[in-house]
Amino acid sequence: MSETTGASYASAGVDIEAGDRAVELMKEWVKKTQRPEVLGGLGGFAGLFDASALKRYERPLLASATDGVGTKVDIARQMGVYDTIGHDLVAMVMDDIVVCGAEPLFMTDYICVGKVHPERVAAIVKGIAEGCVLAGCALVGGETAEHPGLLGPDDFDVAGAGTGVVEYDRLLGADRIRTGDAVIAMASSGLHSNGYSLVRHVVFDRAGMTLDQQVEELGRTLGEELLEPTKIYSLDCLALTRTTDVHAYSHITGGGLAANLARVIPDGLHATVDRSTWTPGAIFDLVGKAGQVERLELEKTLNMGVGMMAVVPAESVDAALTTLADRGVEAWVAGEITERGDHATGAELVGDYAK
């Protein structure tokens, strides 16, 4: 008579022991992100942050954001490189938070995989932890979920949520912007983490390129370019608000430069950005030519070389540019704020890009 073996979590494809090993491997990286306000360690049911640290604020406003990195994760999967995608995640979350002038405080992550490979999960968390250090926030917890049958063994996705704080009377935004303000552009590190569905379609499906292909105009392989981490501006923006009179920031993500800048322009005013003030990186030209993508389509999908914009009074421009230069951020005056007049939108790009 044969014995019948009952079903188990392991037989369903979930490896609890692998998950436990992944937690052990990531602990050292999470520890590097700790701030004095963080209580407890990794492994609790919830991350703890000592809110008494907010007593120094007269009227603290908590800012929160959540995001992922889109189909850029597929580039990481194909290349087998997992320790940079976390930088992208932190940038997408914390650079949204700093837009209102908030200081990033803490972040949690969610990693969903088809199969837990402990070293791979630890590498992803390593990248998130390194990104948190660059943003000045703590990584207080997260979740790794194994979804066999839903995702392939090598498939994964990442998401995160963050919290920051800003004093009520220091809140940045549209109500501070005035006619005559200058628009300062901060250079992106490349594509960042938006528009990869278009980019992948163009370079793989239409142009037939491969990730290991050396591209002369990029000075490296296509894969290395596509996996370039998103620049994290959080601490740079906070430094700028301490040294100059910043009126607003705009994080240039999905939707492109004009649409994101328009989100912080008040009714009655208009932002004009002059393309001739910069030259987009080679990757933008490559995508445009390889896919015969019209310029307006590129501009509403990709950042075109600008990852963050600041709106400052005209008299603060020199101080702002000096602060950013001292911090190694490439920046320039790209436009100005005027009366809206007959303009239908809050922001537009004019002229042609510099060659």
Secondary structure, 3 states (H helix, E strand, C coil): CCCCCCCCCCCCCCCHHHHHHHHHHHHHHHHCCCCCCEECCCCCCCCEECHHHHHHCCCEEEEEEEEECCCHHHHHHHHCCCCCHHHHHHHHHHHHHHHHCCEEEEEEEEEEECCCCHHHHHHHHHHHHHHHHHHCCEEEEEEEEECECCECCCCEEEEEEEEEEEEHHHCCCHHHCCCCCEEEEEECCCCCCCCHHHHHHHHHHHCCCCCCCEECCCCEEHHHHHCCCCCCCHHHHHHHHHHCCCCEEEECCCCHHHHHHHCCCCCCEEEEEEHHHCCCCHHHHHHHHHCCCCHHHHHCCCCCCEEEEEEECHHHHHHHHHHHHHCCCCEEEEEEEEECCCCCCCEEEECCCCC
